[in-house]
Amino acid sequence: MNGNGEVECLAFRNLEKFGVLLINKSGRETDVKLDLLNAPATTPNPILPSVESIALREGEVKRGMIPEFPPAVTLQPYEVRLLML
């Protein structure tokens, strides 16, 4: 992840799951480039997406599935997002 001091990134990996938690601590939209080192290899599958995306912003939780970990993410002001495989 590229660092700008306004976004925190926490990652975890165990035998069952891999995930990245992104926290935008600023009051403006922020673009974050993800460089995933030591992450499990995934093959994009548009029919059966494998990455769960959960976003919390403005008191709302939005969940969805995406085909693969994105190379970049745009976070809204004060958004918290979890990407999990």
Phi, psi and omega per residue, in radians:
M1 nan 2.413 3.065
N2 -1.353 2.468 -3.053
G3 -1.758 2.369 3.048
N4 -2.322 0.058 3.098
G5 1.412 -0.221 -3.129
E6 -1.844 -0.080 3.122
V7 -2.162 2.275 3.042
E8 -1.792 2.545 3.132
C9 -2.292 2.214 3.064
L10 -2.169 2.347 -3.124
A11 -2.230 2.687 3.078
F12 -2.495 2.714 3.077
R13 -2.662 2.251 3.004
N14 -2.382 -2.942 -3.083
L15 -1.151 -0.431 -3.053
E16 -1.829 -0.573 -3.007
K17 -2.383 2.731 2.977
F18 -2.356 2.383 -3.128
G19 -2.699 2.821 3.099
V20 -2.323 2.247 3.082
L21 -1.907 2.136 -3.135
L22 -1.973 2.351 -3.128
I23 -2.231 2.021 3.071
N24 -1.543 1.932 -3.094
K25 -1.613 0.114 -3.115
S26 -1.860 2.863 3.133
G27 -1.562 0.295 3.112
R28 -2.332 2.779 3.101
E29 -1.070 2.408 -3.068
T30 -2.343 2.305 3.056
D31 -1.614 2.332 -3.113
V32 -2.200 2.201 3.061
K33 -1.656 2.263 -3.121
L34 -1.783 2.172 3.002
D35 -1.979 1.753 -3.048
L36 -1.575 1.859 3.088
L37 -1.720 2.469 3.127
N38 1.058 0.428 3.083
A39 -1.551 2.598 3.089
P40 -1.110 2.506 3.129
A41 -1.235 2.388 3.088
T42 -2.219 2.610 3.057
T43 -1.930 2.152 -3.134
P44 -1.011 2.363 3.131
N45 -2.362 1.717 -3.094
P46 -1.184 -0.327 -3.136
I47 -1.449 -0.779 3.119
L48 -2.140 1.433 -3.111
P49 -1.025 2.497 -3.027
S50 -1.955 -0.196 -3.096
V51 -1.830 2.153 3.097
E52 -1.542 2.326 3.109
S53 -2.061 2.140 3.111
I54 -2.162 2.135 -3.130
A55 -2.096 2.375 3.054
L56 -2.061 2.037 3.107
R57 -2.658 2.426 3.126
E58 0.890 0.686 3.084
G59 1.346 0.073 3.138
E60 -1.953 2.493 3.049
V61 -1.871 2.223 3.100
K62 -2.101 2.212 -3.130
R63 -2.048 2.596 3.077
G64 -2.949 2.962 3.102
M65 -2.025 2.448 3.110
I66 -2.253 2.756 -3.035
P67 -1.158 -0.590 -3.069
E68 -2.748 2.937 3.061
F69 -1.123 2.265 -3.124
P70 -1.322 2.590 3.090
P71 -1.279 -0.344 3.122
A72 -2.616 2.667 -3.122
V73 -2.369 2.436 3.001
T74 -1.816 2.060 3.139
L75 -1.736 2.352 3.069
Q76 -1.318 2.906 3.130
P77 -0.946 2.279 3.092
Y78 1.012 0.433 3.133
E79 -1.411 2.520 3.000
V80 -2.044 2.221 -3.125
R81 -2.297 2.370 3.072
L82 -1.995 2.199 3.027
L83 -1.976 2.164 -3.011
M84 -2.430 2.349 3.129
L85 -1.885 nan nan
